[in-house]
Amino acid sequence: MAMTNKEIIMTERILNNIDFDLEINTYAGWNRNGFTINKGSKALFTTQIWKPCKNKNKETEQEQKRMYLVKASYFSINQVTKIEQSKAS
């Protein structure tokens, strides 16, 4: 049976000696939370995680949910900067 994303990330943390208390996320994840990766920062680790995909069956018009593996690079809270929101007057 395939591992879940949580299991994949936990395994990578163990293999790379990354503290479980250290907050990590992907580039896209940090961006969604209002952060940007600091210039020159290298990913703590890169792995493959599961991403959902919806396919529409053309014959039956029903959506099929599938999962596929995508490459994901993880960065720590120490490698990001909060994006400042400009105040519109």
mmCIF file of the C-alpha atoms, coordinates in Angstrom:
data_MODEL
# 
_entry.id   MODEL 
# 
loop_
_atom_site.group_PDB 
_atom_site.id 
_atom_site.type_symbol 
_atom_site.label_atom_id 
_atom_site.label_alt_id 
_atom_site.label_comp_id 
_atom_site.label_asym_id 
_atom_site.label_entity_id 
_atom_site.label_seq_id 
_atom_site.pdbx_PDB_ins_code 
_atom_site.Cartn_x 
_atom_site.Cartn_y 
_atom_site.Cartn_z 
_atom_site.occupancy 
_atom_site.B_iso_or_equiv 
_atom_site.pdbx_formal_charge 
_atom_site.auth_seq_id 
_atom_site.auth_comp_id 
_atom_site.auth_asym_id 
_atom_site.auth_atom_id 
_atom_site.pdbx_PDB_model_num 
ATOM 1  C CA . MET A 1 1  ? 0.000   0.000  0.000   1.00 0.00 ? 1  MET A CA 1 
ATOM 2  C CA . ALA A 1 2  ? 1.235   3.512  -0.812  1.00 0.00 ? 2  ALA A CA 1 
ATOM 3  C CA . MET A 1 3  ? 2.274   5.922  1.910   1.00 0.00 ? 3  MET A CA 1 
ATOM 4  C CA . THR A 1 4  ? 0.228   9.032  2.659   1.00 0.00 ? 4  THR A CA 1 
ATOM 5  C CA . ASN A 1 5  ? 1.703   12.525 2.238   1.00 0.00 ? 5  ASN A CA 1 
ATOM 6  C CA . LYS A 1 6  ? 2.113   12.803 6.028   1.00 0.00 ? 6  LYS A CA 1 
ATOM 7  C CA . GLU A 1 7  ? 4.042   9.531  6.107   1.00 0.00 ? 7  GLU A CA 1 
ATOM 8  C CA . ILE A 1 8  ? 6.223   10.593 3.176   1.00 0.00 ? 8  ILE A CA 1 
ATOM 9  C CA . ILE A 1 9  ? 7.093   13.917 4.845   1.00 0.00 ? 9  ILE A CA 1 
ATOM 10 C CA . MET A 1 10 ? 7.730   12.273 8.236   1.00 0.00 ? 10 MET A CA 1 
ATOM 11 C CA . THR A 1 11 ? 10.086  9.756  6.590   1.00 0.00 ? 11 THR A CA 1 
ATOM 12 C CA . GLU A 1 12 ? 11.974  12.567 4.819   1.00 0.00 ? 12 GLU A CA 1 
ATOM 13 C CA . ARG A 1 13 ? 12.322  14.480 8.111   1.00 0.00 ? 13 ARG A CA 1 
ATOM 14 C CA . ILE A 1 14 ? 13.853  11.393 9.728   1.00 0.00 ? 14 ILE A CA 1 
ATOM 15 C CA . LEU A 1 15 ? 16.188  10.658 6.796   1.00 0.00 ? 15 LEU A CA 1 
ATOM 16 C CA . ASN A 1 16 ? 17.376  14.292 6.674   1.00 0.00 ? 16 ASN A CA 1 
ATOM 17 C CA . ASN A 1 17 ? 17.627  14.789 10.479  1.00 0.00 ? 17 ASN A CA 1 
ATOM 18 C CA . ILE A 1 18 ? 15.060  17.627 10.468  1.00 0.00 ? 18 ILE A CA 1 
ATOM 19 C CA . ASP A 1 19 ? 13.531  18.491 13.852  1.00 0.00 ? 19 ASP A CA 1 
ATOM 20 C CA . PHE A 1 20 ? 9.812   17.692 14.030  1.00 0.00 ? 20 PHE A CA 1 
ATOM 21 C CA . ASP A 1 21 ? 9.186   21.046 15.776  1.00 0.00 ? 21 ASP A CA 1 
ATOM 22 C CA . LEU A 1 22 ? 10.569  22.989 12.781  1.00 0.00 ? 22 LEU A CA 1 
ATOM 23 C CA . GLU A 1 23 ? 7.746   24.357 10.622  1.00 0.00 ? 23 GLU A CA 1 
ATOM 24 C CA . ILE A 1 24 ? 8.180   23.369 6.970   1.00 0.00 ? 24 ILE A CA 1 
ATOM 25 C CA . ASN A 1 25 ? 6.131   23.857 3.828   1.00 0.00 ? 25 ASN A CA 1 
ATOM 26 C CA . THR A 1 26 ? 6.434   23.859 0.043   1.00 0.00 ? 26 THR A CA 1 
ATOM 27 C CA . TYR A 1 27 ? 7.101   26.999 -1.994  1.00 0.00 ? 27 TYR A CA 1 
ATOM 28 C CA . ALA A 1 28 ? 3.409   27.170 -2.912  1.00 0.00 ? 28 ALA A CA 1 
ATOM 29 C CA . GLY A 1 29 ? 2.366   26.516 0.685   1.00 0.00 ? 29 GLY A CA 1 
ATOM 30 C CA . TRP A 1 30 ? 4.490   29.376 2.042   1.00 0.00 ? 30 TRP A CA 1 
ATOM 31 C CA . ASN A 1 31 ? 3.172   31.635 -0.736  1.00 0.00 ? 31 ASN A CA 1 
ATOM 32 C CA . ARG A 1 32 ? -0.461  30.854 0.155   1.00 0.00 ? 32 ARG A CA 1 
ATOM 33 C CA . ASN A 1 33 ? 0.325   31.815 3.761   1.00 0.00 ? 33 ASN A CA 1 
ATOM 34 C CA . GLY A 1 34 ? 1.822   35.188 2.780   1.00 0.00 ? 34 GLY A CA 1 
ATOM 35 C CA . PHE A 1 35 ? 5.542   34.331 2.783   1.00 0.00 ? 35 PHE A CA 1 
ATOM 36 C CA . THR A 1 36 ? 8.273   34.352 0.171   1.00 0.00 ? 36 THR A CA 1 
ATOM 37 C CA . ILE A 1 37 ? 11.382  32.151 0.062   1.00 0.00 ? 37 ILE A CA 1 
ATOM 38 C CA . ASN A 1 38 ? 14.604  34.060 0.807   1.00 0.00 ? 38 ASN A CA 1 
ATOM 39 C CA . LYS A 1 39 ? 16.871  34.497 -2.219  1.00 0.00 ? 39 LYS A CA 1 
ATOM 40 C CA . GLY A 1 40 ? 19.536  31.799 -2.421  1.00 0.00 ? 40 GLY A CA 1 
ATOM 41 C CA . SER A 1 41 ? 17.747  29.395 -0.053  1.00 0.00 ? 41 SER A CA 1 
ATOM 42 C CA . LYS A 1 42 ? 18.098  25.720 -0.913  1.00 0.00 ? 42 LYS A CA 1 
ATOM 43 C CA . ALA A 1 43 ? 15.305  23.276 -0.148  1.00 0.00 ? 43 ALA A CA 1 
ATOM 44 C CA . LEU A 1 44 ? 15.728  21.182 3.000   1.00 0.00 ? 44 LEU A CA 1 
ATOM 45 C CA . PHE A 1 45 ? 14.617  18.187 0.947   1.00 0.00 ? 45 PHE A CA 1 
ATOM 46 C CA . THR A 1 46 ? 12.786  17.327 -2.251  1.00 0.00 ? 46 THR A CA 1 
ATOM 47 C CA . THR A 1 47 ? 10.417  14.397 -2.500  1.00 0.00 ? 47 THR A CA 1 
ATOM 48 C CA . GLN A 1 48 ? 7.314   13.231 -4.327  1.00 0.00 ? 48 GLN A CA 1 
ATOM 49 C CA . ILE A 1 49 ? 3.894   13.712 -2.757  1.00 0.00 ? 49 ILE A CA 1 
ATOM 50 C CA . TRP A 1 50 ? 0.366   12.817 -3.848  1.00 0.00 ? 50 TRP A CA 1 
ATOM 51 C CA . LYS A 1 51 ? -1.763  15.446 -5.586  1.00 0.00 ? 51 LYS A CA 1 
ATOM 52 C CA . PRO A 1 52 ? -5.461  15.000 -6.394  1.00 0.00 ? 52 PRO A CA 1 
ATOM 53 C CA . CYS A 1 53 ? -6.650  15.301 -9.970  1.00 0.00 ? 53 CYS A CA 1 
ATOM 54 C CA . LYS A 1 54 ? -10.228 15.399 -11.226 1.00 0.00 ? 54 LYS A CA 1 
ATOM 55 C CA . ASN A 1 55 ? -10.914 13.841 -14.614 1.00 0.00 ? 55 ASN A CA 1 
ATOM 56 C CA . LYS A 1 56 ? -14.246 14.092 -16.326 1.00 0.00 ? 56 LYS A CA 1 
ATOM 57 C CA . ASN A 1 57 ? -15.380 10.950 -18.130 1.00 0.00 ? 57 ASN A CA 1 
ATOM 58 C CA . LYS A 1 58 ? -16.542 12.191 -21.549 1.00 0.00 ? 58 LYS A CA 1 
ATOM 59 C CA . GLU A 1 59 ? -19.036 9.361  -21.992 1.00 0.00 ? 59 GLU A CA 1 
ATOM 60 C CA . THR A 1 60 ? -20.777 9.514  -18.619 1.00 0.00 ? 60 THR A CA 1 
ATOM 61 C CA . GLU A 1 61 ? -19.995 13.158 -17.672 1.00 0.00 ? 61 GLU A CA 1 
ATOM 62 C CA . GLN A 1 62 ? -18.989 11.925 -14.199 1.00 0.00 ? 62 GLN A CA 1 
ATOM 63 C CA . GLU A 1 63 ? -15.924 13.224 -12.405 1.00 0.00 ? 63 GLU A CA 1 
ATOM 64 C CA . GLN A 1 64 ? -13.297 10.673 -11.482 1.00 0.00 ? 64 GLN A CA 1 
ATOM 65 C CA . LYS A 1 65 ? -10.923 11.499 -8.657  1.00 0.00 ? 65 LYS A CA 1 
ATOM 66 C CA . ARG A 1 66 ? -7.388  10.238 -9.119  1.00 0.00 ? 66 ARG A CA 1 
ATOM 67 C CA . MET A 1 67 ? -4.069  10.865 -7.420  1.00 0.00 ? 67 MET A CA 1 
ATOM 68 C CA . TYR A 1 68 ? -0.662  11.266 -8.988  1.00 0.00 ? 68 TYR A CA 1 
ATOM 69 C CA . LEU A 1 69 ? 2.835   11.951 -7.674  1.00 0.00 ? 69 LEU A CA 1 
ATOM 70 C CA . VAL A 1 70 ? 4.399   15.410 -8.048  1.00 0.00 ? 70 VAL A CA 1 
ATOM 71 C CA . LYS A 1 71 ? 7.820   16.732 -7.077  1.00 0.00 ? 71 LYS A CA 1 
ATOM 72 C CA . ALA A 1 72 ? 7.730   18.951 -3.976  1.00 0.00 ? 72 ALA A CA 1 
ATOM 73 C CA . SER A 1 73 ? 10.578  20.913 -2.375  1.00 0.00 ? 73 SER A CA 1 
ATOM 74 C CA . TYR A 1 74 ? 10.273  21.811 1.297   1.00 0.00 ? 74 TYR A CA 1 
ATOM 75 C CA . PHE A 1 75 ? 11.598  24.945 3.022   1.00 0.00 ? 75 PHE A CA 1 
ATOM 76 C CA . SER A 1 76 ? 11.635  25.861 6.728   1.00 0.00 ? 76 SER A CA 1 
ATOM 77 C CA . ILE A 1 77 ? 10.237  28.913 8.521   1.00 0.00 ? 77 ILE A CA 1 
ATOM 78 C CA . ASN A 1 78 ? 13.882  30.061 8.846   1.00 0.00 ? 78 ASN A CA 1 
ATOM 79 C CA . GLN A 1 79 ? 14.130  30.379 5.053   1.00 0.00 ? 79 GLN A CA 1 
ATOM 80 C CA . VAL A 1 80 ? 11.115  32.638 4.455   1.00 0.00 ? 80 VAL A CA 1 
ATOM 81 C CA . THR A 1 81 ? 10.111  36.277 4.888   1.00 0.00 ? 81 THR A CA 1 
ATOM 82 C CA . LYS A 1 82 ? 6.599   37.600 5.469   1.00 0.00 ? 82 LYS A CA 1 
ATOM 83 C CA . ILE A 1 83 ? 5.289   39.471 2.425   1.00 0.00 ? 83 ILE A CA 1 
ATOM 84 C CA . GLU A 1 84 ? 4.313   43.010 3.415   1.00 0.00 ? 84 GLU A CA 1 
ATOM 85 C CA . GLN A 1 85 ? 0.859   44.054 2.273   1.00 0.00 ? 85 GLN A CA 1 
ATOM 86 C CA . SER A 1 86 ? 0.826   47.490 0.667   1.00 0.00 ? 86 SER A CA 1 
ATOM 87 C CA . LYS A 1 87 ? -1.903  49.747 2.047   1.00 0.00 ? 87 LYS A CA 1 
ATOM 88 C CA . ALA A 1 88 ? -4.044  51.260 -0.698  1.00 0.00 ? 88 ALA A CA 1 
ATOM 89 C CA . SER A 1 89 ? -5.223  54.793 0.124   1.00 0.00 ? 89 SER A CA 1 
# 
